[in-house]
Amino acid sequence: MKRDTTIRIFSLLIALAVVVPAVQAALTVDAGSDRTVLAGEPVTILATCNDTDVFDAMNLSASIDWSTGATDAGIVQDDEHNGTIQATHTYLAAGTYAVTVKVANNATGAVACDTLNVTVSPQQAEVKVVPKTLNQKSNGVMTVFVSLAEWLGFAGADRTNVTVSDPSEFAIGNATPEKVNFCMKDGGTLILKYRRQDLDLATGDGNLTVTGSAVTEEGNVSVAGTGAVSVINPGNGKKGENDDGYAWAAMVKENAKEKVKNQKEFREEQQKGNGKAKGQAL
């Protein structure tokens, strides 16, 4: 009887050993802190992973999802339990991208992930606006000079094969230029002419942000520049009898013409009256 009880207990222990799964090793990954780069510049991710099991590169695999596509990444062993994942990617368009680093232990089935954000800013271009003071309701043309010297390779830039495929793509908000010229004289300057009415400008001081792209060996890279401008009410901020956009300067000019006309008529009357204006006593 005692022997049978012992056998049953032993069988139960074996059953429990089969049912209860083994504790998986703790696999962790740290993608690192958020990053900020310029469009067209490579961003390098250095992530670290840790496993309570002894590090075995043959059993570990890593991949990185860049939000624009995923790539495999290699793992370099640092010590018995730690490794480093390194990979490089280049973003051409400005924006914020979530980058997820994934590590898997193919022997234990453990998987670990971590995510960081990469903020990509457009390459900066020098911008000048002429005239700096704009009439809010004027339909005239505003000229924007965008200097791309650094990008076009005329100022000791690294990228010597950069071009601008379609300068008309350089926009201010939703407004695209009516006319585009390119000047090599100043080291690579776009001369963009916009209709002021298309810019939807508000009264007051502000900045105009010009956005577009330059073509590099990798593709179209985001470029942006900001120029200061002052916007005024019609009539240079002065109000006359006519407040429908008729410029005050034009009214002054019209009054001056009328004054000259009156003076001319007065002189003619003097000549007719022998030096005396009609109606004056002799």
VOGU-3710 file (C-alpha; in Angstrom, 3 decimals, decimal comma):
1> mkrdttirif> 0,000/0,000/0,000  2,752/2,345/0,963  4,594/1,422/-2,220  1,515/2,200/-4,372  1,107/5,618/-2,705  4,720/6,455/-3,390  4,338/5,526/-7,037  1,203/7,712/-7,393  2,943/10,714/-5,806  5,957/10,243/-8,064
11> sllialavvv> 3,692/10,024/-11,153  1,889/13,212/-10,078  5,172/15,080/-9,736  6,177/13,981/-13,228  2,821/15,190/-14,588  3,228/18,554/-12,899  6,706/18,904/-14,360  5,250/18,387/-17,814  2,296/20,769/-17,368  4,157/23,712/-15,798
21> pavqaaltvd> 6,170/25,513/-18,509  9,714/26,558/-17,912  10,283/30,257/-17,109  11,441/32,080/-20,248  14,623/34,072/-20,106  14,066/37,844/-19,851  15,035/39,511/-23,157  15,018/43,328/-23,262  15,935/45,962/-25,836  16,554/49,709/-25,491
31> agsdrtvlag> 16,264/51,687/-28,754  17,787/54,821/-27,237  16,525/58,406/-27,035  14,577/60,359/-29,671  16,604/61,876/-32,488  16,485/65,042/-34,622  18,198/65,241/-38,025  18,036/67,249/-41,250  16,434/65,830/-44,386  19,040/64,017/-46,447
41> epvtilatcn> 21,302/63,358/-43,471  21,771/59,743/-42,312  20,459/58,829/-38,866  22,243/56,009/-37,006  20,432/53,921/-34,404  22,495/52,333/-31,604  20,192/50,061/-29,616  21,197/47,713/-26,796  19,768/44,326/-25,891  20,121/42,148/-22,783
51> dtdvfdamnl> 19,292/38,488/-22,211  19,500/36,549/-18,928  20,607/33,570/-21,013  24,211/33,500/-22,113  24,535/35,615/-25,261  24,384/33,492/-28,386  24,559/35,478/-31,610  23,496/32,413/-33,575  20,101/32,412/-31,845  19,451/36,178/-31,848
61> sasidwstga> 18,059/38,221/-34,749  17,182/41,910/-35,027  15,204/44,139/-37,376  14,327/47,852/-37,501  11,053/49,311/-38,777  11,826/52,853/-39,978  8,142/53,703/-40,711  9,104/53,849/-44,388  10,155/50,195/-44,495  11,909/47,550/-42,400
71> tdagivqdde> 15,509/46,329/-42,590  17,465/43,560/-40,888  20,162/44,613/-38,449  23,175/42,840/-37,061  23,885/42,321/-33,353  27,389/42,747/-31,952  28,149/40,987/-28,655  29,372/43,303/-25,900  29,727/40,739/-23,084  28,137/37,506/-21,813
81> hngtiqatht> 24,582/38,903/-21,722  24,592/42,161/-23,707  24,747/43,178/-27,341  24,452/46,261/-29,583  22,226/46,697/-32,635  23,421/49,310/-35,135  21,748/50,491/-38,345  21,638/53,639/-40,499  18,817/55,138/-42,535  18,301/58,390/-44,494
91> ylaagtyavt> 14,995/60,284/-44,556  14,494/62,636/-47,511  11,133/64,160/-46,535  10,579/66,272/-43,429  8,340/64,793/-40,732  8,327/62,694/-37,554  8,927/58,972/-37,902  8,449/56,173/-35,331  11,394/53,757/-35,398  10,874/50,328/-33,789
101> vkvannatga> 13,784/48,029/-32,903  12,870/44,346/-32,579  15,061/41,557/-31,171  14,099/37,853/-31,125  15,688/34,881/-29,415  14,993/32,049/-31,838  15,948/29,408/-29,273  13,563/30,466/-26,497  10,940/32,258/-28,619  11,346/35,456/-26,583
111> vacdtlnvtv> 10,762/38,775/-28,467  11,496/42,331/-27,268  10,696/45,684/-28,934  11,343/49,342/-28,215  10,451/52,511/-30,153  11,965/55,975/-30,549  10,912/58,989/-32,661  13,076/60,581/-35,342  12,152/64,173/-36,214  13,372/65,170/-39,671
121> spqqaevkvv> 13,651/68,904/-40,373  13,987/70,344/-43,900  17,339/71,635/-45,050  17,503/75,389/-44,473  17,854/77,860/-47,343  18,492/81,600/-47,111  15,387/83,591/-48,100  14,986/87,306/-48,917  11,648/88,962/-49,702  11,237/92,048/-51,920
131> pktlnqksng> 9,474/94,306/-51,189  9,501/93,736/-47,446  6,292/95,740/-47,011  3,255/94,389/-48,857  -0,163/95,921/-49,502  -2,768/93,439/-48,269  -5,099/93,896/-51,264  -2,488/94,541/-53,921  -2,407/92,211/-56,906  1,209/93,088/-57,591
141> vmtvfvslae> 4,108/90,683/-57,673  6,277/89,833/-54,674  9,767/88,515/-55,417  11,351/85,878/-53,178  15,046/85,093/-53,467  15,942/81,583/-52,270  19,674/80,971/-51,955  20,616/77,324/-52,412  24,348/77,906/-52,613  25,107/75,435/-49,825
151> wlgfagadrt> 23,030/72,793/-51,550  24,083/73,394/-55,129  27,758/72,983/-54,338  28,950/76,545/-54,984  29,939/77,331/-51,398  32,140/74,399/-50,470  29,175/72,115/-49,777  29,655/68,363/-49,553  26,918/67,607/-52,072  28,280/68,593/-55,483
161> nvtvsdpsef> 25,624/66,847/-57,541  22,582/68,620/-56,123  20,133/70,181/-58,574  16,641/71,673/-58,548  14,445/69,686/-60,914  11,368/71,928/-60,785  11,872/75,301/-59,026  8,140/76,049/-59,382  7,548/73,476/-56,629  8,906/75,962/-54,096
171> aignatpekv> 5,654/77,101/-52,475  4,501/79,556/-49,820  1,585/77,735/-48,237  -0,606/76,732/-51,182  0,787/79,445/-53,473  3,236/78,495/-56,205  5,305/81,072/-58,123  4,047/82,509/-61,407  7,576/82,950/-62,699  10,871/81,324/-61,810
181> nfcmkdggtl> 14,412/82,395/-62,722  17,712/80,913/-61,657  20,819/83,002/-61,046  24,222/81,307/-60,927  25,966/84,611/-60,235  25,238/84,624/-56,501  26,230/81,013/-56,014  22,861/79,483/-56,814  19,775/81,633/-56,213  16,182/80,978/-57,210
191> ilkyrrqdld> 14,202/84,110/-58,106  10,558/83,270/-57,480  7,731/85,685/-58,267  4,397/85,237/-56,482  1,116/87,119/-56,826  0,484/88,772/-53,485  -3,217/87,977/-53,713  -2,378/84,252/-53,892  -0,452/84,354/-50,625  -3,534/85,052/-48,461
201> latgdgnltv> -1,563/87,393/-46,224  -3,006/88,895/-43,056  -2,376/92,434/-41,851  0,614/92,738/-39,545  4,192/91,572/-39,373  5,149/87,975/-39,947  7,273/85,479/-41,785  6,819/83,724/-45,097  8,032/80,126/-45,139  9,105/78,865/-48,550
211> tgsavteegn> 9,154/75,080/-48,949  10,349/72,891/-51,789  12,855/70,169/-52,584  16,304/69,683/-54,066  17,412/66,573/-55,928  20,368/64,700/-54,442  21,947/61,345/-55,217  19,363/59,753/-52,878  16,300/61,610/-54,228  14,195/64,714/-53,520
221> vsvagtgavs> 15,210/66,279/-50,212  12,960/68,721/-48,312  14,221/72,325/-48,276  12,691/75,297/-46,425  13,525/78,931/-45,696  11,851/81,810/-43,892  11,821/85,493/-44,869  10,449/88,407/-42,847  7,660/90,516/-44,356  5,324/93,294/-43,175
231> vinpgngkkg> 1,733/93,420/-44,443  -0,229/96,710/-44,374  -3,803/97,812/-45,039  -4,724/99,304/-48,450  -3,559/102,896/-48,899  -0,411/102,478/-46,813  -2,489/102,400/-43,666  -4,132/105,812/-44,342  -7,846/106,293/-44,930  -9,428/108,854/-47,223
241> enddgyawaa> -12,947/109,318/-48,505  -12,580/106,209/-50,605  -11,864/103,125/-48,460  -12,254/100,450/-51,118  -8,537/99,938/-51,735  -7,947/103,196/-53,678  -4,443/104,175/-52,589  -4,096/107,400/-50,619  -1,020/108,284/-52,653  -3,107/108,202/-55,830
251> mvkenakekv> -5,629/110,616/-54,290  -2,833/113,032/-53,350  -1,494/112,853/-56,914  -4,956/113,610/-58,332  -5,327/116,643/-56,038  -1,918/117,914/-57,134  -2,970/117,709/-60,784  -6,112/119,695/-60,022  -4,060/122,367/-58,243  -1,684/122,733/-61,235
261> knqkefreeq> -4,686/123,032/-63,558  -6,213/125,835/-61,469  -2,919/127,728/-61,368  -2,632/127,477/-65,162  -6,157/128,852/-65,659  -5,406/131,736/-63,286  -2,294/132,705/-65,273  -4,268/132,646/-68,536  -6,862/134,977/-67,033  -4,088/137,331/-65,910
271> qkgngkakgq> -2,714/137,536/-69,439  -6,155/138,265/-70,857  -6,773/141,019/-68,335  -3,465/142,802/-69,002  -1,851/141,355/-65,923  -5,019/141,488/-63,829  -7,231/138,582/-63,264  -10,815/138,951/-64,475  -12,956/140,534/-61,788  -10,087/142,456/-60,118
281> al> -10,200/146,257/-59,941  -7,892/148,266/-62,262
//
